[in-house]
């Protein structure tokens, strides 16, 4: 992966962590996320 892409992933991860920490967004259990993905993308 190139350095620019790696920096962008790091920025996005930090942003998402801050959103979770502040309560701006709520996490969901892995099992729920996987079930939603299976429903959306069967097969």
C-alpha positions, 0 to 999 in steps of 0.5 A: 500500500502506498504511503498516501493511502496508509495515511488516509486509512489512519486518518479515517480510523482516528475519526471513527474512533473519535466518533465512537468515543464521543457517542456521535455514533454507536457500535453494533455487535459483530454478529449483528453486522455480519447478519446484516451483511449476509442479508444484503449480499447473499451467496 
